[in-house]
């Protein structure tokens, strides 16, 4: 696995993006795609697509393109999305509830197995349209172990996010997806991804401004 | 503006990302940053940072780094985030409510000026912790014009997303931020950005898998 560990993080991010149009292609029964077309769908340049995919071996056939089924299978294997990952949701407010009901997670192998909240009014209630009972934060350590939780999604108010991250780390969770707008401090061996919707708005604003 | 229109979209996306650590630096009263350090904070390579910023002119001083205040001001100007943008929220469910209360939008100059929903049970109610009254979809055309709405955020159920996008386009909105998991069809002159949280999870899964 030595080779893979040198792959730049930005390539990994783009490779995850590449899988989205490939899925749509399969749904519409298109089985071959050129690097030019894939690049266009993903808004990157074709040389970048070819380079990113070359980190993982030879997928394309020169002059023909990529086999969509093979490429998608390979991408899922590379990313680890060919297996199921077990998630905990931290914070059962509006954002948390929207996430847990979002169809894409399960479709991509991300299964919520527990939900936690610090509010006494919520603890013990079943989250609607799921079978999950909202747990107190004090149960985190026990449930991370017994349910083999691998990733924690923080959707608490910003004021509770750091404390929640600390408790996730104590409980043995190694990866955090952070929806709160604060910058988390965590030990170096903990993986954190921040979700920032306003970056997408900045992109729109730029292109809108260009047209005014 | 001819030069700017050739800037690759991926550079624009990264430039929006660069502004986030720069803000944190200012808050902690650090006024100079090297391209190496900025690259590290943003998880890209230093040559990429220098190239992206070079599209917009000369910011750095060789051997010293970038002036954080100047760079941030320039980035905001480039992106159009030095002005206010007026948003409409489409769909007042959990996701919509989480978005409208998210502090980052207003902090970055994105102001929600109207909210729409198709549910009779919601129309006419004031959205809690805002002063916005939920409007019926039939008011879209009128309010887009009178409130000068520039961007529509789609947070409806997936089954309503395409119809909602069509109505936004009819009403004259030129840019859409789509939180629904469906691929929208829209005229070529309409800008669409899709928000896909599962890409972030794919990144985490990849690096977790590498460590197992």
Interface residues (C-beta under 8 A of the other chain):
Chain A: X1 X4 X5 X8 X9 X10 X12 X13 X16 X17 X19 X20 X24 X43 X44 X45 X48 X78 X79 X80 X81 X85 X93 X94 X95 X97 X98 X99 X101 X102 X103 X104 X105 X108 X110 X150 X151 X155 X158 X174 X175 X177 X181 X183 X191 X193 X195 X196 X197 X198 X199 X200 X201 X202 X203 X204 X205 X206 X207 X208 X209 X210 X211
Chain B: X1 X4 X5 X8 X9 X10 X12 X13 X16 X17 X19 X20 X24 X43 X44 X45 X48 X78 X79 X80 X81 X85 X93 X94 X95 X97 X98 X99 X101 X102 X103 X104 X105 X108 X110 X150 X151 X155 X158 X174 X175 X177 X181 X183 X191 X193 X195 X196 X197 X198 X199 X200 X201 X202 X203 X204 X205 X206 X207 X208 X209 X210 X211
